[in-house]
Amino acid sequence: MTTRLYHDDSGLLAFSSRVTDARENGGRTQIALAETAFYPTSGGQPFDTGILCFAGTEARVVDVLDDDAGMVWHVLETE
């Protein structure tokens, strides 16, 4: 289950976390984090976008999804 940091601070722009899971779906990499400030699409509210920095690289988040297990999935841009 992902801790949703935006519940406590909706203006949070930077945070640290760890990757808890990764998968490929539709040719795109999706990662789940232990904590996130990225809001997934829900209730008519659009998802957040931004950049994740890890292992000396950056990845653009182009979609944010949640699932029935409480995980928030960050869909990464593919080149």
mmJSON file of the N, C-alpha and C atoms, coordinates in Angstrom:
{"data_MODEL":{"atom_site":{
"group_PDB":["ATOM","ATOM","ATOM","ATOM","ATOM","ATOM","ATOM","ATOM","ATOM","ATOM","ATOM","ATOM","ATOM","ATOM","ATOM","ATOM","ATOM","ATOM","ATOM","ATOM","ATOM","ATOM","ATOM","ATOM","ATOM","ATOM","ATOM","ATOM","ATOM","ATOM","ATOM","ATOM","ATOM","ATOM","ATOM","ATOM","ATOM","ATOM","ATOM","ATOM","ATOM","ATOM","ATOM","ATOM","ATOM","ATOM","ATOM","ATOM","ATOM","ATOM","ATOM","ATOM","ATOM","ATOM","ATOM","ATOM","ATOM","ATOM","ATOM","ATOM","ATOM","ATOM","ATOM","ATOM","ATOM","ATOM","ATOM","ATOM","ATOM","ATOM","ATOM","ATOM","ATOM","ATOM","ATOM","ATOM","ATOM","ATOM","ATOM","ATOM","ATOM","ATOM","ATOM","ATOM","ATOM","ATOM","ATOM","ATOM","ATOM","ATOM","ATOM","ATOM","ATOM","ATOM","ATOM","ATOM","ATOM","ATOM","ATOM","ATOM","ATOM","ATOM","ATOM","ATOM","ATOM","ATOM","ATOM","ATOM","ATOM","ATOM","ATOM","ATOM","ATOM","ATOM","ATOM","ATOM","ATOM","ATOM","ATOM","ATOM","ATOM","ATOM","ATOM","ATOM","ATOM","ATOM","ATOM","ATOM","ATOM","ATOM","ATOM","ATOM","ATOM","ATOM","ATOM","ATOM","ATOM","ATOM","ATOM","ATOM","ATOM","ATOM","ATOM","ATOM","ATOM","ATOM","ATOM","ATOM","ATOM","ATOM","ATOM","ATOM","ATOM","ATOM","ATOM","ATOM","ATOM","ATOM","ATOM","ATOM","ATOM","ATOM","ATOM","ATOM","ATOM","ATOM","ATOM","ATOM","ATOM","ATOM","ATOM","ATOM","ATOM","ATOM","ATOM","ATOM","ATOM","ATOM","ATOM","ATOM","ATOM","ATOM","ATOM","ATOM","ATOM","ATOM","ATOM","ATOM","ATOM","ATOM","ATOM","ATOM","ATOM","ATOM","ATOM","ATOM","ATOM","ATOM","ATOM","ATOM","ATOM","ATOM","ATOM","ATOM","ATOM","ATOM","ATOM","ATOM","ATOM","ATOM","ATOM","ATOM","ATOM","ATOM","ATOM","ATOM","ATOM","ATOM","ATOM","ATOM","ATOM","ATOM","ATOM","ATOM","ATOM","ATOM","ATOM","ATOM","ATOM","ATOM","ATOM","ATOM","ATOM","ATOM","ATOM","ATOM","ATOM"],
"id":[1,2,3,4,5,6,7,8,9,10,11,12,13,14,15,16,17,18,19,20,21,22,23,24,25,26,27,28,29,30,31,32,33,34,35,36,37,38,39,40,41,42,43,44,45,46,47,48,49,50,51,52,53,54,55,56,57,58,59,60,61,62,63,64,65,66,67,68,69,70,71,72,73,74,75,76,77,78,79,80,81,82,83,84,85,86,87,88,89,90,91,92,93,94,95,96,97,98,99,100,101,102,103,104,105,106,107,108,109,110,111,112,113,114,115,116,117,118,119,120,121,122,123,124,125,126,127,128,129,130,131,132,133,134,135,136,137,138,139,140,141,142,143,144,145,146,147,148,149,150,151,152,153,154,155,156,157,158,159,160,161,162,163,164,165,166,167,168,169,170,171,172,173,174,175,176,177,178,179,180,181,182,183,184,185,186,187,188,189,190,191,192,193,194,195,196,197,198,199,200,201,202,203,204,205,206,207,208,209,210,211,212,213,214,215,216,217,218,219,220,221,222,223,224,225,226,227,228,229,230,231,232,233,234,235,236,237],
"type_symbol":["N","C","C","N","C","C","N","C","C","N","C","C","N","C","C","N","C","C","N","C","C","N","C","C","N","C","C","N","C","C","N","C","C","N","C","C","N","C","C","N","C","C","N","C","C","N","C","C","N","C","C","N","C","C","N","C","C","N","C","C","N","C","C","N","C","C","N","C","C","N","C","C","N","C","C","N","C","C","N","C","C","N","C","C","N","C","C","N","C","C","N","C","C","N","C","C","N","C","C","N","C","C","N","C","C","N","C","C","N","C","C","N","C","C","N","C","C","N","C","C","N","C","C","N","C","C","N","C","C","N","C","C","N","C","C","N","C","C","N","C","C","N","C","C","N","C","C","N","C","C","N","C","C","N","C","C","N","C","C","N","C","C","N","C","C","N","C","C","N","C","C","N","C","C","N","C","C","N","C","C","N","C","C","N","C","C","N","C","C","N","C","C","N","C","C","N","C","C","N","C","C","N","C","C","N","C","C","N","C","C","N","C","C","N","C","C","N","C","C","N","C","C","N","C","C","N","C","C","N","C","C","N","C","C","N","C","C"],
"label_atom_id":["N","CA","C","N","CA","C","N","CA","C","N","CA","C","N","CA","C","N","CA","C","N","CA","C","N","CA","C","N","CA","C","N","CA","C","N","CA","C","N","CA","C","N","CA","C","N","CA","C","N","CA","C","N","CA","C","N","CA","C","N","CA","C","N","CA","C","N","CA","C","N","CA","C","N","CA","C","N","CA","C","N","CA","C","N","CA","C","N","CA","C","N","CA","C","N","CA","C","N","CA","C","N","CA","C","N","CA","C","N","CA","C","N","CA","C","N","CA","C","N","CA","C","N","CA","C","N","CA","C","N","CA","C","N","CA","C","N","CA","C","N","CA","C","N","CA","C","N","CA","C","N","CA","C","N","CA","C","N","CA","C","N","CA","C","N","CA","C","N","CA","C","N","CA","C","N","CA","C","N","CA","C","N","CA","C","N","CA","C","N","CA","C","N","CA","C","N","CA","C","N","CA","C","N","CA","C","N","CA","C","N","CA","C","N","CA","C","N","CA","C","N","CA","C","N","CA","C","N","CA","C","N","CA","C","N","CA","C","N","CA","C","N","CA","C","N","CA","C","N","CA","C","N","CA","C","N","CA","C","N","CA","C","N","CA","C","N","CA","C","N","CA","C","N","CA","C"],
"label_alt_id":[null,null,null,null,null,null,null,null,null,null,null,null,null,null,null,null,null,null,null,null,null,null,null,null,null,null,null,null,null,null,null,null,null,null,null,null,null,null,null,null,null,null,null,null,null,null,null,null,null,null,null,null,null,null,null,null,null,null,null,null,null,null,null,null,null,null,null,null,null,null,null,null,null,null,null,null,null,null,null,null,null,null,null,null,null,null,null,null,null,null,null,null,null,null,null,null,null,null,null,null,null,null,null,null,null,null,null,null,null,null,null,null,null,null,null,null,null,null,null,null,null,null,null,null,null,null,null,null,null,null,null,null,null,null,null,null,null,null,null,null,null,null,null,null,null,null,null,null,null,null,null,null,null,null,null,null,null,null,null,null,null,null,null,null,null,null,null,null,null,null,null,null,null,null,null,null,null,null,null,null,null,null,null,null,null,null,null,null,null,null,null,null,null,null,null,null,null,null,null,null,null,null,null,null,null,null,null,null,null,null,null,null,null,null,null,null,null,null,null,null,null,null,null,null,null,null,null,null,null,null,null,null,null,null,null,null,null],
"label_comp_id":["MET","MET","MET","THR","THR","THR","THR","THR","THR","ARG","ARG","ARG","LEU","LEU","LEU","TYR","TYR","TYR","HIS","HIS","HIS","ASP","ASP","ASP","ASP","ASP","ASP","SER","SER","SER","GLY","GLY","GLY","LEU","LEU","LEU","LEU","LEU","LEU","ALA","ALA","ALA","PHE","PHE","PHE","SER","SER","SER","SER","SER","SER","ARG","ARG","ARG","VAL","VAL","VAL","THR","THR","THR","ASP","ASP","ASP","ALA","ALA","ALA","ARG","ARG","ARG","GLU","GLU","GLU","ASN","ASN","ASN","GLY","GLY","GLY","GLY","GLY","GLY","ARG","ARG","ARG","THR","THR","THR","GLN","GLN","GLN","ILE","ILE","ILE","ALA","ALA","ALA","LEU","LEU","LEU","ALA","ALA","ALA","GLU","GLU","GLU","THR","THR","THR","ALA","ALA","ALA","PHE","PHE","PHE","TYR","TYR","TYR","PRO","PRO","PRO","THR","THR","THR","SER","SER","SER","GLY","GLY","GLY","GLY","GLY","GLY","GLN","GLN","GLN","PRO","PRO","PRO","PHE","PHE","PHE","ASP","ASP","ASP","THR","THR","THR","GLY","GLY","GLY","ILE","ILE","ILE","LEU","LEU","LEU","CYS","CYS","CYS","PHE","PHE","PHE","ALA","ALA","ALA","GLY","GLY","GLY","THR","THR","THR","GLU","GLU","GLU","ALA","ALA","ALA","ARG","ARG","ARG","VAL","VAL","VAL","VAL","VAL","VAL","ASP","ASP","ASP","VAL","VAL","VAL","LEU","LEU","LEU","ASP","ASP","ASP","ASP","ASP","ASP","ASP","ASP","ASP","ALA","ALA","ALA","GLY","GLY","GLY","MET","MET","MET","VAL","VAL","VAL","TRP","TRP","TRP","HIS","HIS","HIS","VAL","VAL","VAL","LEU","LEU","LEU","GLU","GLU","GLU","THR","THR","THR","GLU","GLU","GLU"],
"label_asym_id":["A","A","A","A","A","A","A","A","A","A","A","A","A","A","A","A","A","A","A","A","A","A","A","A","A","A","A","A","A","A","A","A","A","A","A","A","A","A","A","A","A","A","A","A","A","A","A","A","A","A","A","A","A","A","A","A","A","A","A","A","A","A","A","A","A","A","A","A","A","A","A","A","A","A","A","A","A","A","A","A","A","A","A","A","A","A","A","A","A","A","A","A","A","A","A","A","A","A","A","A","A","A","A","A","A","A","A","A","A","A","A","A","A","A","A","A","A","A","A","A","A","A","A","A","A","A","A","A","A","A","A","A","A","A","A","A","A","A","A","A","A","A","A","A","A","A","A","A","A","A","A","A","A","A","A","A","A","A","A","A","A","A","A","A","A","A","A","A","A","A","A","A","A","A","A","A","A","A","A","A","A","A","A","A","A","A","A","A","A","A","A","A","A","A","A","A","A","A","A","A","A","A","A","A","A","A","A","A","A","A","A","A","A","A","A","A","A","A","A","A","A","A","A","A","A","A","A","A","A","A","A","A","A","A","A","A","A"],
"label_entity_id":["1","1","1","1","1","1","1","1","1","1","1","1","1","1","1","1","1","1","1","1","1","1","1","1","1","1","1","1","1","1","1","1","1","1","1","1","1","1","1","1","1","1","1","1","1","1","1","1","1","1","1","1","1","1","1","1","1","1","1","1","1","1","1","1","1","1","1","1","1","1","1","1","1","1","1","1","1","1","1","1","1","1","1","1","1","1","1","1","1","1","1","1","1","1","1","1","1","1","1","1","1","1","1","1","1","1","1","1","1","1","1","1","1","1","1","1","1","1","1","1","1","1","1","1","1","1","1","1","1","1","1","1","1","1","1","1","1","1","1","1","1","1","1","1","1","1","1","1","1","1","1","1","1","1","1","1","1","1","1","1","1","1","1","1","1","1","1","1","1","1","1","1","1","1","1","1","1","1","1","1","1","1","1","1","1","1","1","1","1","1","1","1","1","1","1","1","1","1","1","1","1","1","1","1","1","1","1","1","1","1","1","1","1","1","1","1","1","1","1","1","1","1","1","1","1","1","1","1","1","1","1","1","1","1","1","1","1"],
"label_seq_id":[1,1,1,2,2,2,3,3,3,4,4,4,5,5,5,6,6,6,7,7,7,8,8,8,9,9,9,10,10,10,11,11,11,12,12,12,13,13,13,14,14,14,15,15,15,16,16,16,17,17,17,18,18,18,19,19,19,20,20,20,21,21,21,22,22,22,23,23,23,24,24,24,25,25,25,26,26,26,27,27,27,28,28,28,29,29,29,30,30,30,31,31,31,32,32,32,33,33,33,34,34,34,35,35,35,36,36,36,37,37,37,38,38,38,39,39,39,40,40,40,41,41,41,42,42,42,43,43,43,44,44,44,45,45,45,46,46,46,47,47,47,48,48,48,49,49,49,50,50,50,51,51,51,52,52,52,53,53,53,54,54,54,55,55,55,56,56,56,57,57,57,58,58,58,59,59,59,60,60,60,61,61,61,62,62,62,63,63,63,64,64,64,65,65,65,66,66,66,67,67,67,68,68,68,69,69,69,70,70,70,71,71,71,72,72,72,73,73,73,74,74,74,75,75,75,76,76,76,77,77,77,78,78,78,79,79,79],
"pdbx_PDB_ins_code":[null,null,null,null,null,null,null,null,null,null,null,null,null,null,null,null,null,null,null,null,null,null,null,null,null,null,null,null,null,null,null,null,null,null,null,null,null,null,null,null,null,null,null,null,null,null,null,null,null,null,null,null,null,null,null,null,null,null,null,null,null,null,null,null,null,null,null,null,null,null,null,null,null,null,null,null,null,null,null,null,null,null,null,null,null,null,null,null,null,null,null,null,null,null,null,null,null,null,null,null,null,null,null,null,null,null,null,null,null,null,null,null,null,null,null,null,null,null,null,null,null,null,null,null,null,null,null,null,null,null,null,null,null,null,null,null,null,null,null,null,null,null,null,null,null,null,null,null,null,null,null,null,null,null,null,null,null,null,null,null,null,null,null,null,null,null,null,null,null,null,null,null,null,null,null,null,null,null,null,null,null,null,null,null,null,null,null,null,null,null,null,null,null,null,null,null,null,null,null,null,null,null,null,null,null,null,null,null,null,null,null,null,null,null,null,null,null,null,null,null,null,null,null,null,null,null,null,null,null,null,null,null,null,null,null,null,null],
"Cartn_x":[0.842,0.0,0.888,0.544,1.324,0.805,1.709,1.337,1.187,0.056,-0.274,0.05,1.206,1.697,0.834,0.129,-0.697,-1.891,-2.229,-3.308,-2.917,-1.627,-1.134,-0.586,-0.124,0.478,0.221,-0.868,-1.248,-0.3,0.554,1.501,2.907,3.082,4.402,4.958,6.162,6.768,7.972,8.552,9.709,9.585,9.994,9.917,10.899,11.227,12.069,11.224,11.497,10.766,11.626,11.052,11.735,10.761,11.285,10.482,10.1,8.809,8.331,7.941,7.679,7.302,7.463,7.601,7.694,7.044,6.478,5.843,5.831,5.619,5.422,3.944,3.354,1.952,1.76,1.334,1.117,2.383,3.531,4.798,5.393,4.809,5.314,5.682,6.747,7.157,6.301,5.845,5.094,5.806,5.966,6.585,5.662,5.711,5.001,6.042,5.706,6.595,5.983,6.821,6.326,5.491,5.924,5.206,5.182,4.14,4.108,3.344,3.741,3.0,2.216,2.355,1.646,0.2,-0.739,-2.158,-2.623,-3.256,-3.767,-5.099,-5.461,-6.76,-7.839,-8.759,-9.813,-10.904,-12.144,-13.264,-13.313,-12.823,-12.816,-11.612,-10.796,-9.581,-8.456,-7.757,-6.67,-5.456,-4.655,-3.454,-2.344,-1.395,-0.211,0.824,1.663,2.801,4.057,5.207,6.452,7.591,8.66,9.872,10.29,10.63,11.236,12.724,13.54,14.994,15.464,16.214,16.715,17.889,18.801,19.959,20.697,20.818,21.552,20.833,19.543,18.782,17.453,16.731,15.413,14.413,13.174,12.096,10.864,10.253,9.043,7.83,7.011,5.755,4.672,4.062,3.066,1.652,1.498,0.183,0.367,-0.676,-0.639,-1.946,-1.824,-2.974,-2.996,-4.175,-4.222,-4.983,-4.754,-5.422,-6.206,-6.903,-7.76,-6.969,-5.677,-4.831,-4.241,-4.558,-4.046,-2.686,-2.221,-0.939,-1.153,-0.232,-0.228,0.879,0.51,1.445,1.793,3.093,3.619,4.035,3.337,3.622,4.725,5.814,6.973,6.957,7.428,7.54,8.567,8.243,9.194,9.726,10.95,11.563,11.503],
"Cartn_y":[-1.176,0.0,1.24,2.199,3.426,4.477,5.09,6.221,7.446,8.095,9.23,10.539,11.088,12.289,13.509,13.538,14.697,14.855,13.828,13.96,14.929,14.964,15.847,17.165,17.196,18.409,18.433,19.063,19.075,19.898,20.698,21.511,20.932,19.728,19.088,18.9,19.411,19.347,18.422,18.047,17.154,16.215,14.963,13.976,12.847,12.072,10.884,9.66,8.598,7.354,6.211,5.016,3.858,3.108,2.466,1.676,0.374,0.055,-1.18,-2.242,-1.816,-2.763,-2.086,-2.891,-2.389,-3.398,-2.892,-3.769,-3.084,-3.876,-3.371,-3.542,-2.516,-2.594,-1.748,-2.375,-1.639,-1.024,-1.676,-1.164,-0.043,0.254,1.317,0.75,1.293,0.911,1.648,0.921,1.501,1.12,2.078,1.784,2.22,1.456,1.808,2.251,3.279,3.801,3.569,3.532,3.389,4.607,5.798,7.045,7.832,8.627,9.468,10.764,11.801,13.059,13.198,12.228,12.254,11.792,12.637,12.33,11.546,10.388,9.64,10.215,9.934,10.344,9.732,10.577,10.083,11.137,10.704,11.6,12.799,12.647,13.759,14.676,14.462,15.256,14.642,15.43,14.878,14.509,13.597,13.134,14.18,14.046,14.9,14.379,15.261,14.887,15.446,14.967,15.454,14.545,14.624,13.857,13.108,11.838,11.05,10.94,11.164,11.064,9.869,8.962,7.793,7.201,6.617,5.918,6.756,8.053,8.932,9.253,8.992,9.282,9.942,10.386,10.985,10.29,10.217,9.64,10.525,10.866,11.698,10.817,11.261,10.579,11.144,10.262,10.705,10.257,9.453,9.053,8.491,8.587,8.063,7.305,6.034,5.155,4.593,4.291,3.539,2.249,1.277,-0.007,-0.366,-1.463,-1.885,-2.282,-2.529,-2.903,-1.687,-0.48,0.729,1.175,0.57,0.959,2.1,3.037,4.101,3.78,3.674,3.323,4.57,4.81,5.945,5.432,5.872,5.438,6.335,5.721,6.473,6.621,7.774,8.032,7.088,6.549,5.707,6.478,6.202,6.907,6.086],
"Cartn_z":[0.0,0.0,0.0,-0.825,-0.948,0.034,0.78,1.636,0.744,0.846,-0.028,0.698,0.386,1.064,0.803,-0.321,-0.664,0.278,1.047,2.034,3.14,3.471,4.534,4.016,2.758,2.2,0.691,0.272,-1.145,-2.011,-1.404,-2.159,-2.214,-1.722,-1.67,-3.079,-3.323,-4.651,-4.733,-3.59,-3.577,-2.383,-2.57,-1.509,-1.821,-0.82,-0.992,-0.713,-1.439,-1.254,-1.769,-1.773,-2.342,-3.242,-4.255,-5.178,-4.478,-4.485,-3.864,-4.889,-6.134,-7.178,-8.535,-9.564,-10.938,-11.861,-12.959,-13.94,-15.29,-16.319,-17.675,-18.0,-18.59,-18.975,-20.223,-21.303,-22.542,-23.104,-22.848,-23.35,-22.524,-21.382,-20.515,-19.147,-18.587,-17.246,-16.232,-15.237,-14.13,-12.842,-11.938,-10.657,-9.524,-8.451,-7.228,-6.206,-5.457,-4.431,-3.054,-2.02,-0.654,-0.263,-0.685,-0.445,-1.751,-1.946,-3.132,-2.876,-3.584,-3.599,-4.904,-5.816,-7.098,-6.891,-7.283,-7.157,-8.376,-8.191,-9.338,-9.822,-11.052,-11.564,-10.681,-10.22,-9.338,-9.213,-9.27,-9.04,-9.964,-11.186,-12.133,-12.009,-10.999,-10.788,-11.61,-12.447,-13.251,-12.393,-12.922,-12.231,-12.289,-11.357,-11.34,-12.33,-12.815,-13.639,-12.977,-13.413,-12.859,-13.245,-12.479,-12.766,-11.512,-11.691,-10.624,-10.907,-9.895,-10.022,-9.19,-9.844,-9.14,-9.888,-9.135,-9.696,-10.734,-10.482,-11.383,-12.675,-12.749,-13.964,-13.596,-14.599,-14.405,-15.301,-14.833,-15.632,-15.483,-16.588,-16.573,-16.281,-15.327,-14.992,-15.9,-16.719,-17.696,-17.35,-16.3,-15.817,-14.417,-13.615,-12.252,-12.035,-11.631,-11.469,-10.063,-9.548,-8.303,-8.542,-7.666,-7.837,-6.577,-6.632,-5.521,-4.273,-4.434,-3.303,-2.592,-3.077,-2.45,-2.957,-4.044,-4.633,-5.624,-5.641,-6.638,-7.63,-8.905,-9.975,-10.776,-10.954,-11.706,-13.081,-14.112,-15.483,-16.028,-16.474,-16.942,-18.452,-18.907,-20.341,-20.936,-22.101,-22.808,-24.003,-24.344,-25.475,-26.722],
"occupancy":[1.0,1.0,1.0,1.0,1.0,1.0,1.0,1.0,1.0,1.0,1.0,1.0,1.0,1.0,1.0,1.0,1.0,1.0,1.0,1.0,1.0,1.0,1.0,1.0,1.0,1.0,1.0,1.0,1.0,1.0,1.0,1.0,1.0,1.0,1.0,1.0,1.0,1.0,1.0,1.0,1.0,1.0,1.0,1.0,1.0,1.0,1.0,1.0,1.0,1.0,1.0,1.0,1.0,1.0,1.0,1.0,1.0,1.0,1.0,1.0,1.0,1.0,1.0,1.0,1.0,1.0,1.0,1.0,1.0,1.0,1.0,1.0,1.0,1.0,1.0,1.0,1.0,1.0,1.0,1.0,1.0,1.0,1.0,1.0,1.0,1.0,1.0,1.0,1.0,1.0,1.0,1.0,1.0,1.0,1.0,1.0,1.0,1.0,1.0,1.0,1.0,1.0,1.0,1.0,1.0,1.0,1.0,1.0,1.0,1.0,1.0,1.0,1.0,1.0,1.0,1.0,1.0,1.0,1.0,1.0,1.0,1.0,1.0,1.0,1.0,1.0,1.0,1.0,1.0,1.0,1.0,1.0,1.0,1.0,1.0,1.0,1.0,1.0,1.0,1.0,1.0,1.0,1.0,1.0,1.0,1.0,1.0,1.0,1.0,1.0,1.0,1.0,1.0,1.0,1.0,1.0,1.0,1.0,1.0,1.0,1.0,1.0,1.0,1.0,1.0,1.0,1.0,1.0,1.0,1.0,1.0,1.0,1.0,1.0,1.0,1.0,1.0,1.0,1.0,1.0,1.0,1.0,1.0,1.0,1.0,1.0,1.0,1.0,1.0,1.0,1.0,1.0,1.0,1.0,1.0,1.0,1.0,1.0,1.0,1.0,1.0,1.0,1.0,1.0,1.0,1.0,1.0,1.0,1.0,1.0,1.0,1.0,1.0,1.0,1.0,1.0,1.0,1.0,1.0,1.0,1.0,1.0,1.0,1.0,1.0,1.0,1.0,1.0,1.0,1.0,1.0,1.0,1.0,1.0,1.0,1.0,1.0],
"B_iso_or_equiv":[0.0,0.0,0.0,0.0,0.0,0.0,0.0,0.0,0.0,0.0,0.0,0.0,0.0,0.0,0.0,0.0,0.0,0.0,0.0,0.0,0.0,0.0,0.0,0.0,0.0,0.0,0.0,0.0,0.0,0.0,0.0,0.0,0.0,0.0,0.0,0.0,0.0,0.0,0.0,0.0,0.0,0.0,0.0,0.0,0.0,0.0,0.0,0.0,0.0,0.0,0.0,0.0,0.0,0.0,0.0,0.0,0.0,0.0,0.0,0.0,0.0,0.0,0.0,0.0,0.0,0.0,0.0,0.0,0.0,0.0,0.0,0.0,0.0,0.0,0.0,0.0,0.0,0.0,0.0,0.0,0.0,0.0,0.0,0.0,0.0,0.0,0.0,0.0,0.0,0.0,0.0,0.0,0.0,0.0,0.0,0.0,0.0,0.0,0.0,0.0,0.0,0.0,0.0,0.0,0.0,0.0,0.0,0.0,0.0,0.0,0.0,0.0,0.0,0.0,0.0,0.0,0.0,0.0,0.0,0.0,0.0,0.0,0.0,0.0,0.0,0.0,0.0,0.0,0.0,0.0,0.0,0.0,0.0,0.0,0.0,0.0,0.0,0.0,0.0,0.0,0.0,0.0,0.0,0.0,0.0,0.0,0.0,0.0,0.0,0.0,0.0,0.0,0.0,0.0,0.0,0.0,0.0,0.0,0.0,0.0,0.0,0.0,0.0,0.0,0.0,0.0,0.0,0.0,0.0,0.0,0.0,0.0,0.0,0.0,0.0,0.0,0.0,0.0,0.0,0.0,0.0,0.0,0.0,0.0,0.0,0.0,0.0,0.0,0.0,0.0,0.0,0.0,0.0,0.0,0.0,0.0,0.0,0.0,0.0,0.0,0.0,0.0,0.0,0.0,0.0,0.0,0.0,0.0,0.0,0.0,0.0,0.0,0.0,0.0,0.0,0.0,0.0,0.0,0.0,0.0,0.0,0.0,0.0,0.0,0.0,0.0,0.0,0.0,0.0,0.0,0.0,0.0,0.0,0.0,0.0,0.0,0.0],
"pdbx_formal_charge":[null,null,null,null,null,null,null,null,null,null,null,null,null,null,null,null,null,null,null,null,null,null,null,null,null,null,null,null,null,null,null,null,null,null,null,null,null,null,null,null,null,null,null,null,null,null,null,null,null,null,null,null,null,null,null,null,null,null,null,null,null,null,null,null,null,null,null,null,null,null,null,null,null,null,null,null,null,null,null,null,null,null,null,null,null,null,null,null,null,null,null,null,null,null,null,null,null,null,null,null,null,null,null,null,null,null,null,null,null,null,null,null,null,null,null,null,null,null,null,null,null,null,null,null,null,null,null,null,null,null,null,null,null,null,null,null,null,null,null,null,null,null,null,null,null,null,null,null,null,null,null,null,null,null,null,null,null,null,null,null,null,null,null,null,null,null,null,null,null,null,null,null,null,null,null,null,null,null,null,null,null,null,null,null,null,null,null,null,null,null,null,null,null,null,null,null,null,null,null,null,null,null,null,null,null,null,null,null,null,null,null,null,null,null,null,null,null,null,null,null,null,null,null,null,null,null,null,null,null,null,null,null,null,null,null,null,null],
"auth_seq_id":[1,1,1,2,2,2,3,3,3,4,4,4,5,5,5,6,6,6,7,7,7,8,8,8,9,9,9,10,10,10,11,11,11,12,12,12,13,13,13,14,14,14,15,15,15,16,16,16,17,17,17,18,18,18,19,19,19,20,20,20,21,21,21,22,22,22,23,23,23,24,24,24,25,25,25,26,26,26,27,27,27,28,28,28,29,29,29,30,30,30,31,31,31,32,32,32,33,33,33,34,34,34,35,35,35,36,36,36,37,37,37,38,38,38,39,39,39,40,40,40,41,41,41,42,42,42,43,43,43,44,44,44,45,45,45,46,46,46,47,47,47,48,48,48,49,49,49,50,50,50,51,51,51,52,52,52,53,53,53,54,54,54,55,55,55,56,56,56,57,57,57,58,58,58,59,59,59,60,60,60,61,61,61,62,62,62,63,63,63,64,64,64,65,65,65,66,66,66,67,67,67,68,68,68,69,69,69,70,70,70,71,71,71,72,72,72,73,73,73,74,74,74,75,75,75,76,76,76,77,77,77,78,78,78,79,79,79],
"auth_comp_id":["MET","MET","MET","THR","THR","THR","THR","THR","THR","ARG","ARG","ARG","LEU","LEU","LEU","TYR","TYR","TYR","HIS","HIS","HIS","ASP","ASP","ASP","ASP","ASP","ASP","SER","SER","SER","GLY","GLY","GLY","LEU","LEU","LEU","LEU","LEU","LEU","ALA","ALA","ALA","PHE","PHE","PHE","SER","SER","SER","SER","SER","SER","ARG","ARG","ARG","VAL","VAL","VAL","THR","THR","THR","ASP","ASP","ASP","ALA","ALA","ALA","ARG","ARG","ARG","GLU","GLU","GLU","ASN","ASN","ASN","GLY","GLY","GLY","GLY","GLY","GLY","ARG","ARG","ARG","THR","THR","THR","GLN","GLN","GLN","ILE","ILE","ILE","ALA","ALA","ALA","LEU","LEU","LEU","ALA","ALA","ALA","GLU","GLU","GLU","THR","THR","THR","ALA","ALA","ALA","PHE","PHE","PHE","TYR","TYR","TYR","PRO","PRO","PRO","THR","THR","THR","SER","SER","SER","GLY","GLY","GLY","GLY","GLY","GLY","GLN","GLN","GLN","PRO","PRO","PRO","PHE","PHE","PHE","ASP","ASP","ASP","THR","THR","THR","GLY","GLY","GLY","ILE","ILE","ILE","LEU","LEU","LEU","CYS","CYS","CYS","PHE","PHE","PHE","ALA","ALA","ALA","GLY","GLY","GLY","THR","THR","THR","GLU","GLU","GLU","ALA","ALA","ALA","ARG","ARG","ARG","VAL","VAL","VAL","VAL","VAL","VAL","ASP","ASP","ASP","VAL","VAL","VAL","LEU","LEU","LEU","ASP","ASP","ASP","ASP","ASP","ASP","ASP","ASP","ASP","ALA","ALA","ALA","GLY","GLY","GLY","MET","MET","MET","VAL","VAL","VAL","TRP","TRP","TRP","HIS","HIS","HIS","VAL","VAL","VAL","LEU","LEU","LEU","GLU","GLU","GLU","THR","THR","THR","GLU","GLU","GLU"],
"auth_asym_id":["A","A","A","A","A","A","A","A","A","A","A","A","A","A","A","A","A","A","A","A","A","A","A","A","A","A","A","A","A","A","A","A","A","A","A","A","A","A","A","A","A","A","A","A","A","A","A","A","A","A","A","A","A","A","A","A","A","A","A","A","A","A","A","A","A","A","A","A","A","A","A","A","A","A","A","A","A","A","A","A","A","A","A","A","A","A","A","A","A","A","A","A","A","A","A","A","A","A","A","A","A","A","A","A","A","A","A","A","A","A","A","A","A","A","A","A","A","A","A","A","A","A","A","A","A","A","A","A","A","A","A","A","A","A","A","A","A","A","A","A","A","A","A","A","A","A","A","A","A","A","A","A","A","A","A","A","A","A","A","A","A","A","A","A","A","A","A","A","A","A","A","A","A","A","A","A","A","A","A","A","A","A","A","A","A","A","A","A","A","A","A","A","A","A","A","A","A","A","A","A","A","A","A","A","A","A","A","A","A","A","A","A","A","A","A","A","A","A","A","A","A","A","A","A","A","A","A","A","A","A","A","A","A","A","A","A","A"],
"auth_atom_id":["N","CA","C","N","CA","C","N","CA","C","N","CA","C","N","CA","C","N","CA","C","N","CA","C","N","CA","C","N","CA","C","N","CA","C","N","CA","C","N","CA","C","N","CA","C","N","CA","C","N","CA","C","N","CA","C","N","CA","C","N","CA","C","N","CA","C","N","CA","C","N","CA","C","N","CA","C","N","CA","C","N","CA","C","N","CA","C","N","CA","C","N","CA","C","N","CA","C","N","CA","C","N","CA","C","N","CA","C","N","CA","C","N","CA","C","N","CA","C","N","CA","C","N","CA","C","N","CA","C","N","CA","C","N","CA","C","N","CA","C","N","CA","C","N","CA","C","N","CA","C","N","CA","C","N","CA","C","N","CA","C","N","CA","C","N","CA","C","N","CA","C","N","CA","C","N","CA","C","N","CA","C","N","CA","C","N","CA","C","N","CA","C","N","CA","C","N","CA","C","N","CA","C","N","CA","C","N","CA","C","N","CA","C","N","CA","C","N","CA","C","N","CA","C","N","CA","C","N","CA","C","N","CA","C","N","CA","C","N","CA","C","N","CA","C","N","CA","C","N","CA","C","N","CA","C","N","CA","C","N","CA","C","N","CA","C","N","CA","C","N","CA","C","N","CA","C"],
"pdbx_PDB_model_num":[1,1,1,1,1,1,1,1,1,1,1,1,1,1,1,1,1,1,1,1,1,1,1,1,1,1,1,1,1,1,1,1,1,1,1,1,1,1,1,1,1,1,1,1,1,1,1,1,1,1,1,1,1,1,1,1,1,1,1,1,1,1,1,1,1,1,1,1,1,1,1,1,1,1,1,1,1,1,1,1,1,1,1,1,1,1,1,1,1,1,1,1,1,1,1,1,1,1,1,1,1,1,1,1,1,1,1,1,1,1,1,1,1,1,1,1,1,1,1,1,1,1,1,1,1,1,1,1,1,1,1,1,1,1,1,1,1,1,1,1,1,1,1,1,1,1,1,1,1,1,1,1,1,1,1,1,1,1,1,1,1,1,1,1,1,1,1,1,1,1,1,1,1,1,1,1,1,1,1,1,1,1,1,1,1,1,1,1,1,1,1,1,1,1,1,1,1,1,1,1,1,1,1,1,1,1,1,1,1,1,1,1,1,1,1,1,1,1,1,1,1,1,1,1,1,1,1,1,1,1,1,1,1,1,1,1,1]
}}}
